[in-house]
Amino acid sequence: MGNLLNISSSPHVRDKSSTQSIMWCVILCLLPATVFGIYNFGFKAIILVIACMATCMLTEFIWQKAMKLPVTITDGSAALTGLLLALNLSSTFPVWMAVIGSVFAILVVKQLFGGLGQNFMNPALGARCFLMVSFAGKMTSFTYDSVTGPTPLAIIKNAVKNGDKTTSIADILASGDGQTQATTSVFNMFLGNTAGTIGETSAIAILIGGIVLIALKIISWKIPVCYLGTFAVFALVFGGRGFDITYLAAELFGGGIMLGAFFMATDYVTSPITPNGQIIFGVLLGVLTGIFRIFGASAEGVSYAIIICNLLVPLIEKVTIPVPFGKEGIKDGK
């Protein structure tokens, strides 16, 4: 009879997944976007990816050794941070600046707050915003096919800002920025044959990895679907183009919203664990990204939206904690 009943403390629902297996699975799911980015931007992209991943792992190793902490670089979290940071950088971004950003991600955003599980924001996005403030010119310089010019989102942003509501999005993209003629199309944005950061250009490559993560139940569908859905509604209502599906597709396929929705907003440490909290989190992300993109000075805004929502996670979880089962779970009508 003793073998029939096992009394233990929580958690009572267990899973064979470990931090290590989850992190390396996410890295594998980022391979389509990484490989396409390398194909798209060439040798410089490989150097940046290697530099960021190696620096993140080395920084974590040195810090943990110096502080006499258990060395955890094999769990894949530092490698994932480095990969995500590299995918958020332009292929022309100087390597030494990328190294500084990698050190900041691990040392300041992650380790100084207690290491994995204690950081209050996504380390890769924290480093990206740090680099944006420190080296804004380099962070907003993009080259495609040896031509330096704006991203498709910037081209659309400038057209809408100048009051052009009659020219089709296809024609706006085809005309480029009027200076470098950085022409493109929505279809090329979907495939990834455009200017942008290493990992954000190919929507199809990101979708492949994201769908695999959802299928393997590594992430929940709630955050990415609510994020993208809310942003889509926001863009159609406030984008100034009316019910323009081509415009909506360009906004969804352009910039870092796909990469952010599937691979950064879903970070276990900095996103809500409650089901309703994940829905609220996704909706807030969509609204903030829409505000930054449509009403802000920049054509992007994903990084800032995710970081702000990271800071709101404790509050979101507090108001969405499920009521315990039984009459004692509610007191004084609350």
C-alpha positions as a Markdown table, in Angstrom:
| # | Residue | x | y | z |
|---|---|---|---|---|
| 1 | Met | 0.0 | 0.0 | 0.0 |
| 2 | Gly | 2.9 | 2.3 | 0.7 |
| 3 | Asn | 3.8 | 2.4 | -3.0 |
| 4 | Leu | 0.3 | 3.5 | -4.0 |
| 5 | Leu | 0.3 | 6.9 | -2.4 |
| 6 | Asn | 3.1 | 9.4 | -2.7 |
| 7 | Ile | 2.7 | 12.6 | -0.7 |
| 8 | Ser | 5.0 | 15.5 | -1.6 |
| 9 | Ser | 5.1 | 19.2 | -1.7 |
| 10 | Ser | 4.2 | 21.2 | -4.9 |
| 11 | Pro | 4.7 | 21.2 | -7.8 |
| 12 | His | 2.5 | 18.2 | -8.3 |
| 13 | Val | 2.5 | 18.4 | -12.1 |
| 14 | Arg | 5.9 | 17.6 | -13.5 |
| 15 | Asp | 7.5 | 17.6 | -16.9 |
| 16 | Lys | 10.6 | 16.1 | -18.4 |
| 17 | Ser | 11.6 | 19.5 | -19.9 |
| 18 | Ser | 14.5 | 21.2 | -18.4 |
| 19 | Thr | 15.9 | 24.7 | -18.8 |
| 20 | Gln | 18.7 | 23.4 | -20.9 |
| 21 | Ser | 16.4 | 21.5 | -23.3 |
| 22 | Ile | 14.0 | 24.4 | -23.6 |
| 23 | Met | 16.8 | 27.0 | -24.4 |
| 24 | Trp | 18.5 | 24.8 | -27.0 |
| 25 | Cys | 15.1 | 24.1 | -28.6 |
| 26 | Val | 14.5 | 27.8 | -28.9 |
| 27 | Ile | 17.9 | 28.2 | -30.5 |
| 28 | Leu | 17.1 | 25.5 | -33.0 |
| 29 | Cys | 13.8 | 27.1 | -33.8 |
| 30 | Leu | 15.7 | 30.4 | -34.5 |
| 31 | Leu | 17.9 | 28.6 | -37.1 |
| 32 | Pro | 15.6 | 29.3 | -40.1 |
| 33 | Ala | 15.8 | 33.0 | -39.4 |
| 34 | Thr | 19.5 | 32.9 | -38.6 |
| 35 | Val | 20.4 | 30.9 | -41.7 |
| 36 | Phe | 18.3 | 33.2 | -43.9 |
| 37 | Gly | 19.9 | 36.2 | -42.3 |
| 38 | Ile | 23.4 | 34.9 | -43.1 |
| 39 | Tyr | 22.3 | 34.1 | -46.6 |
| 40 | Asn | 20.8 | 37.6 | -47.0 |
| 41 | Phe | 23.6 | 39.6 | -45.5 |
| 42 | Gly | 26.7 | 37.4 | -45.9 |
| 43 | Phe | 29.9 | 36.9 | -43.9 |
| 44 | Lys | 29.4 | 40.0 | -41.7 |
| 45 | Ala | 26.2 | 38.4 | -40.3 |
| 46 | Ile | 28.1 | 35.2 | -39.3 |
| 47 | Ile | 30.8 | 37.3 | -37.5 |
| 48 | Leu | 28.2 | 39.2 | -35.5 |
| 49 | Val | 26.3 | 36.0 | -34.5 |
| 50 | Ile | 29.5 | 34.3 | -33.4 |
| 51 | Ala | 30.8 | 37.4 | -31.6 |
| 52 | Cys | 27.6 | 38.0 | -29.6 |
| 53 | Met | 27.0 | 34.4 | -28.6 |
| 54 | Ala | 30.7 | 33.8 | -27.6 |
| 55 | Thr | 30.8 | 37.1 | -25.7 |
| 56 | Cys | 27.6 | 36.3 | -23.8 |
| 57 | Met | 28.8 | 32.9 | -22.8 |
| 58 | Leu | 32.3 | 34.1 | -21.9 |
| 59 | Thr | 30.9 | 37.0 | -19.8 |
| 60 | Glu | 28.6 | 34.6 | -17.9 |
| 61 | Phe | 31.4 | 32.1 | -17.3 |
| 62 | Ile | 33.9 | 34.8 | -16.0 |
| 63 | Trp | 31.3 | 36.4 | -13.7 |
| 64 | Gln | 30.2 | 33.1 | -12.2 |
| 65 | Lys | 33.7 | 32.0 | -11.7 |
| 66 | Ala | 34.7 | 35.3 | -10.1 |
| 67 | Met | 31.6 | 35.2 | -7.8 |
| 68 | Lys | 32.2 | 31.5 | -7.0 |
| 69 | Leu | 28.8 | 30.6 | -8.4 |
| 70 | Pro | 27.8 | 27.5 | -10.3 |
| 71 | Val | 28.8 | 27.8 | -13.9 |
| 72 | Thr | 25.6 | 27.5 | -16.0 |
| 73 | Ile | 26.7 | 28.4 | -19.6 |
| 74 | Thr | 25.7 | 24.9 | -20.8 |
| 75 | Asp | 22.0 | 25.6 | -20.1 |
| 76 | Gly | 21.9 | 27.6 | -23.3 |
| 77 | Ser | 20.4 | 30.8 | -21.8 |
| 78 | Ala | 23.6 | 32.9 | -22.5 |
| 79 | Ala | 23.9 | 31.5 | -26.0 |
| 80 | Leu | 20.3 | 32.3 | -26.7 |
| 81 | Thr | 20.7 | 35.9 | -25.4 |
| 82 | Gly | 23.7 | 36.3 | -27.7 |
| 83 | Leu | 21.9 | 34.9 | -30.7 |
| 84 | Leu | 18.8 | 37.1 | -30.1 |
| 85 | Leu | 20.9 | 40.2 | -29.7 |
| 86 | Ala | 22.8 | 39.4 | -33.0 |
| 87 | Leu | 19.5 | 38.9 | -34.8 |
| 88 | Asn | 18.4 | 42.3 | -33.7 |
| 89 | Leu | 21.5 | 44.1 | -35.1 |
| 90 | Ser | 22.3 | 45.3 | -38.6 |
| 91 | Ser | 24.9 | 43.2 | -40.5 |
| 92 | Thr | 27.0 | 46.4 | -40.7 |
| 93 | Phe | 27.0 | 47.0 | -37.0 |
| 94 | Pro | 30.6 | 47.2 | -35.6 |
| 95 | Val | 31.7 | 44.0 | -33.8 |
| 96 | Trp | 33.2 | 45.9 | -30.9 |
| 97 | Met | 29.9 | 47.6 | -30.2 |
| 98 | Ala | 28.1 | 44.3 | -30.4 |
| 99 | Val | 30.6 | 42.9 | -27.8 |
| 100 | Ile | 29.8 | 45.8 | -25.5 |
| 101 | Gly | 26.1 | 45.1 | -25.9 |
| 102 | Ser | 26.6 | 41.4 | -25.2 |
| 103 | Val | 28.5 | 42.2 | -22.0 |
| 104 | Phe | 25.7 | 44.6 | -20.9 |
| 105 | Ala | 23.0 | 42.0 | -21.6 |
| 106 | Ile | 24.6 | 39.3 | -19.4 |
| 107 | Leu | 26.4 | 41.4 | -16.7 |
| 108 | Val | 24.0 | 44.2 | -16.1 |
| 109 | Val | 20.5 | 42.9 | -17.1 |
| 110 | Lys | 20.9 | 39.3 | -16.1 |
| 111 | Gln | 23.7 | 38.5 | -13.6 |
| 112 | Leu | 23.5 | 41.7 | -11.4 |
| 113 | Phe | 19.9 | 40.9 | -10.7 |
| 114 | Gly | 20.6 | 37.3 | -9.7 |
| 115 | Gly | 21.0 | 35.4 | -12.9 |
| 116 | Leu | 18.5 | 33.4 | -14.9 |
| 117 | Gly | 15.0 | 33.7 | -13.5 |
| 118 | Gln | 15.7 | 36.9 | -11.6 |
| 119 | Asn | 16.1 | 39.4 | -14.5 |
| 120 | Phe | 13.2 | 41.9 | -14.8 |
| 121 | Met | 13.5 | 42.4 | -18.6 |
| 122 | Asn | 14.7 | 40.4 | -21.6 |
| 123 | Pro | 18.5 | 40.7 | -21.6 |
| 124 | Ala | 18.8 | 40.8 | -25.4 |
| 125 | Leu | 16.2 | 43.6 | -25.7 |
| 126 | Gly | 17.7 | 45.4 | -22.8 |
| 127 | Ala | 21.1 | 45.4 | -24.6 |
| 128 | Arg | 19.5 | 46.4 | -27.8 |
| 129 | Cys | 17.9 | 49.5 | -26.2 |
| 130 | Phe | 21.2 | 50.3 | -24.5 |
| 131 | Leu | 23.0 | 50.1 | -27.9 |
| 132 | Met | 20.2 | 52.2 | -29.5 |
| 133 | Val | 20.8 | 55.0 | -26.9 |
| 134 | Ser | 24.6 | 54.7 | -27.1 |
| 135 | Phe | 25.1 | 54.2 | -30.8 |
| 136 | Ala | 21.9 | 55.4 | -32.5 |
| 137 | Gly | 23.5 | 56.2 | -35.8 |
| 138 | Lys | 25.0 | 52.7 | -36.2 |
| 139 | Met | 21.8 | 51.0 | -34.9 |
| 140 | Thr | 19.7 | 52.7 | -37.6 |
| 141 | Ser | 22.0 | 52.2 | -40.5 |
| 142 | Phe | 20.9 | 49.3 | -42.8 |
| 143 | Thr | 22.5 | 48.0 | -46.0 |
| 144 | Tyr | 21.0 | 45.6 | -48.5 |
| 145 | Asp | 22.7 | 44.5 | -51.7 |
| 146 | Ser | 25.5 | 47.0 | -50.9 |
| 147 | Val | 23.0 | 49.9 | -50.9 |
| 148 | Thr | 22.5 | 51.8 | -47.7 |
| 149 | Gly | 19.0 | 53.0 | -47.2 |
| 150 | Pro | 15.8 | 52.9 | -45.1 |
| 151 | Thr | 13.9 | 49.8 | -44.2 |
| 152 | Pro | 10.5 | 49.1 | -45.8 |
| 153 | Leu | 8.8 | 50.3 | -42.6 |
| 154 | Ala | 10.7 | 53.6 | -42.7 |
| 155 | Ile | 9.7 | 54.1 | -46.3 |
| 156 | Ile | 6.0 | 53.5 | -45.4 |
| 157 | Lys | 6.3 | 55.7 | -42.3 |
| 158 | Asn | 7.7 | 58.6 | -44.2 |
| 159 | Ala | 5.0 | 58.3 | -46.9 |
| 160 | Val | 2.1 | 58.3 | -44.4 |
| 161 | Lys | 3.8 | 61.1 | -42.3 |
| 162 | Asn | 3.9 | 63.2 | -45.4 |
| 163 | Gly | 0.1 | 62.7 | -45.9 |
| 164 | Asp | 0.3 | 60.3 | -48.9 |
| 165 | Lys | -3.0 | 58.4 | -48.4 |
| 166 | Thr | -3.8 | 57.8 | -52.1 |
| 167 | Thr | -0.7 | 56.0 | -53.4 |
| 168 | Ser | -0.8 | 52.3 | -52.9 |
| 169 | Ile | 1.6 | 50.6 | -50.5 |
| 170 | Ala | 2.9 | 48.6 | -53.4 |
| 171 | Asp | 3.8 | 51.7 | -55.3 |
| 172 | Ile | 5.2 | 53.4 | -52.2 |
| 173 | Leu | 7.6 | 50.4 | -51.6 |
| 174 | Ala | 8.5 | 50.2 | -55.2 |
| 175 | Ser | 9.5 | 53.9 | -55.3 |
| 176 | Gly | 11.9 | 53.5 | -52.4 |
| 177 | Asp | 12.8 | 56.5 | -50.3 |
| 178 | Gly | 13.4 | 58.8 | -53.3 |
| 179 | Gln | 17.1 | 58.9 | -52.7 |
| 180 | Thr | 18.7 | 55.5 | -52.7 |
| 181 | Gln | 15.7 | 53.8 | -54.4 |
| 182 | Ala | 15.7 | 51.0 | -51.9 |
| 183 | Thr | 12.8 | 49.3 | -53.6 |
| 184 | Thr | 11.0 | 46.3 | -52.3 |
| 185 | Ser | 7.5 | 44.7 | -52.1 |
| 186 | Val | 5.3 | 43.1 | -49.5 |
| 187 | Phe | 6.1 | 39.7 | -50.9 |
| 188 | Asn | 9.8 | 40.3 | -50.5 |
| 189 | Met | 9.2 | 41.5 | -47.0 |
| 190 | Phe | 7.4 | 38.1 | -46.3 |
| 191 | Leu | 10.4 | 36.2 | -47.8 |
| 192 | Gly | 13.0 | 38.5 | -46.3 |
| 193 | Asn | 14.7 | 40.0 | -49.3 |
| 194 | Thr | 14.8 | 43.5 | -47.7 |
| 195 | Ala | 16.9 | 45.8 | -45.6 |
| 196 | Gly | 16.7 | 45.3 | -41.8 |
| 197 | Thr | 18.4 | 43.5 | -39.0 |
| 198 | Ile | 19.9 | 40.1 | -39.4 |
| 199 | Gly | 17.0 | 38.1 | -38.0 |
| 200 | Glu | 13.9 | 40.2 | -38.5 |
| 201 | Thr | 13.6 | 40.4 | -42.3 |
| 202 | Ser | 12.2 | 37.0 | -43.2 |
| 203 | Ala | 8.6 | 36.6 | -41.8 |
| 204 | Ile | 8.3 | 33.1 | -43.2 |
| 205 | Ala | 11.5 | 31.9 | -41.5 |
| 206 | Ile | 10.4 | 33.3 | -38.1 |
| 207 | Leu | 6.9 | 31.9 | -38.5 |
| 208 | Ile | 8.3 | 28.4 | -39.2 |
| 209 | Gly | 10.3 | 28.6 | -35.9 |
| 210 | Gly | 7.4 | 30.1 | -34.0 |
| 211 | Ile | 4.9 | 27.5 | -35.1 |
| 212 | Val | 7.3 | 24.7 | -34.1 |
| 213 | Leu | 7.7 | 26.2 | -30.6 |
| 214 | Ile | 3.9 | 26.3 | -30.2 |
| 215 | Ala | 3.5 | 22.8 | -31.6 |
| 216 | Leu | 6.1 | 21.5 | -29.1 |
| 217 | Lys | 4.3 | 23.4 | -26.4 |
| 218 | Ile | 7.5 | 25.3 | -25.5 |
| 219 | Ile | 5.5 | 28.5 | -25.7 |
| 220 | Ser | 1.8 | 29.3 | -25.6 |
| 221 | Trp | -0.1 | 30.7 | -28.6 |
| 222 | Lys | -1.7 | 33.3 | -26.4 |
| 223 | Ile | 1.0 | 35.9 | -26.3 |
| 224 | Pro | 2.0 | 35.9 | -30.0 |
| 225 | Val | -1.6 | 35.7 | -31.3 |
| 226 | Cys | -2.9 | 38.4 | -29.0 |
| 227 | Tyr | 0.1 | 40.6 | -29.7 |
| 228 | Leu | -0.2 | 40.3 | -33.5 |
| 229 | Gly | -4.0 | 40.4 | -33.5 |
| 230 | Thr | -4.2 | 43.5 | -31.3 |
| 231 | Phe | -1.5 | 45.3 | -33.3 |
| 232 | Ala | -3.4 | 44.4 | -36.6 |
| 233 | Val | -6.6 | 46.0 | -35.3 |
| 234 | Phe | -4.7 | 49.0 | -34.0 |
| 235 | Ala | -2.9 | 49.5 | -37.3 |
| 236 | Leu | -6.1 | 49.3 | -39.3 |
| 237 | Val | -7.9 | 51.7 | -37.1 |
| 238 | Phe | -5.2 | 54.3 | -36.5 |
| 239 | Gly | -2.8 | 53.7 | -39.4 |
| 240 | Gly | -4.3 | 56.3 | -41.6 |
| 241 | Arg | -4.7 | 53.9 | -44.5 |
| 242 | Gly | -8.2 | 52.6 | -43.8 |
| 243 | Phe | -8.9 | 48.9 | -44.3 |
| 244 | Asp | -5.8 | 48.4 | -46.4 |
| 245 | Ile | -4.7 | 44.8 | -46.2 |
| 246 | Thr | -1.5 | 45.4 | -48.1 |
| 247 | Tyr | -0.5 | 48.1 | -45.6 |
| 248 | Leu | -1.4 | 45.7 | -42.7 |
| 249 | Ala | 0.7 | 42.9 | -44.2 |
| 250 | Ala | 3.7 | 45.3 | -44.6 |
| 251 | Glu | 3.4 | 46.3 | -41.0 |
| 252 | Leu | 3.2 | 42.7 | -39.8 |
| 253 | Phe | 6.0 | 41.4 | -42.1 |
| 254 | Gly | 8.3 | 44.4 | -41.5 |
| 255 | Gly | 10.5 | 45.2 | -38.6 |
| 256 | Gly | 10.9 | 43.1 | -35.5 |
| 257 | Ile | 7.3 | 42.4 | -34.6 |
| 258 | Met | 7.3 | 38.8 | -35.7 |
| 259 | Leu | 10.7 | 38.0 | -34.0 |
| 260 | Gly | 9.5 | 39.8 | -30.9 |
| 261 | Ala | 6.1 | 38.1 | -30.8 |
| 262 | Phe | 7.4 | 34.6 | -31.0 |
| 263 | Phe | 10.9 | 34.7 | -29.5 |
| 264 | Met | 11.2 | 37.6 | -27.1 |
| 265 | Ala | 7.7 | 38.4 | -25.7 |
| 266 | Thr | 7.3 | 34.7 | -24.8 |
| 267 | Asp | 10.4 | 34.6 | -22.6 |
| 268 | Tyr | 9.5 | 32.5 | -19.5 |
| 269 | Val | 11.2 | 34.8 | -17.0 |
| 270 | Thr | 9.8 | 38.2 | -18.2 |
| 271 | Ser | 6.2 | 37.2 | -19.3 |
| 272 | Pro | 3.2 | 36.3 | -17.2 |
| 273 | Ile | 2.5 | 32.7 | -16.2 |
| 274 | Thr | -1.2 | 33.1 | -15.7 |
| 275 | Pro | -3.4 | 32.3 | -18.8 |
| 276 | Asn | -5.4 | 35.5 | -18.5 |
| 277 | Gly | -2.2 | 37.4 | -17.8 |
| 278 | Gln | -0.7 | 36.2 | -21.1 |
| 279 | Ile | -3.7 | 37.5 | -23.0 |
| 280 | Ile | -3.5 | 40.9 | -21.2 |
| 281 | Phe | 0.2 | 41.0 | -21.8 |
| 282 | Gly | -0.2 | 40.3 | -25.6 |
| 283 | Val | -2.9 | 43.0 | -25.9 |
| 284 | Leu | -0.8 | 45.6 | -24.1 |
| 285 | Leu | 2.2 | 44.7 | -26.4 |
| 286 | Gly | 0.0 | 45.2 | -29.5 |
| 287 | Val | -1.3 | 48.6 | -28.3 |
| 288 | Leu | 2.1 | 49.9 | -27.3 |
| 289 | Thr | 3.8 | 48.7 | -30.5 |
| 290 | Gly | 1.0 | 50.4 | -32.5 |
| 291 | Ile | 1.4 | 53.7 | -30.5 |
| 292 | Phe | 5.2 | 53.7 | -31.0 |
| 293 | Arg | 5.1 | 52.8 | -34.7 |
| 294 | Ile | 2.2 | 55.0 | -35.8 |
| 295 | Phe | 2.4 | 58.0 | -33.5 |
| 296 | Gly | 6.0 | 57.9 | -32.6 |
| 297 | Ala | 9.0 | 59.3 | -34.4 |
| 298 | Ser | 10.5 | 55.9 | -35.3 |
| 299 | Ala | 9.1 | 53.3 | -37.6 |
| 300 | Glu | 9.8 | 50.6 | -35.1 |
| 301 | Gly | 8.9 | 50.2 | -31.4 |
| 302 | Val | 8.8 | 46.5 | -30.6 |
| 303 | Ser | 11.8 | 46.5 | -28.2 |
| 304 | Tyr | 10.5 | 49.3 | -26.1 |
| 305 | Ala | 7.0 | 47.8 | -26.0 |
| 306 | Ile | 8.2 | 44.5 | -24.8 |
| 307 | Ile | 10.5 | 46.1 | -22.1 |
| 308 | Ile | 7.7 | 48.3 | -20.8 |
| 309 | Cys | 5.4 | 45.3 | -20.6 |
| 310 | Asn | 8.1 | 43.3 | -18.9 |
| 311 | Leu | 8.0 | 45.8 | -16.1 |
| 312 | Leu | 4.2 | 45.4 | -15.8 |
| 313 | Val | 4.4 | 41.6 | -15.5 |
| 314 | Pro | 4.2 | 41.5 | -11.6 |
| 315 | Leu | 1.1 | 43.7 | -11.7 |
| 316 | Ile | -0.5 | 41.7 | -14.5 |
| 317 | Glu | 0.1 | 38.4 | -12.6 |
| 318 | Lys | -1.2 | 39.9 | -9.3 |
| 319 | Val | -4.6 | 40.8 | -10.9 |
| 320 | Thr | -4.9 | 37.6 | -12.9 |
| 321 | Ile | -4.1 | 35.0 | -10.2 |
| 322 | Pro | -6.8 | 32.3 | -10.4 |
| 323 | Val | -9.1 | 32.2 | -7.3 |
| 324 | Pro | -8.3 | 29.1 | -5.2 |
| 325 | Phe | -10.9 | 26.3 | -5.4 |
| 326 | Gly | -13.3 | 26.2 | -2.4 |
| 327 | Lys | -15.2 | 28.8 | -0.3 |
| 328 | Glu | -12.1 | 29.8 | 1.7 |
| 329 | Gly | -10.6 | 31.1 | -1.5 |
| 330 | Ile | -12.8 | 34.2 | -1.4 |
| 331 | Lys | -12.9 | 36.4 | 1.6 |
| 332 | Asp | -15.1 | 39.5 | 2.2 |
| 333 | Gly | -16.3 | 39.3 | -1.4 |
| 334 | Lys | -12.9 | 39.7 | -2.9 |
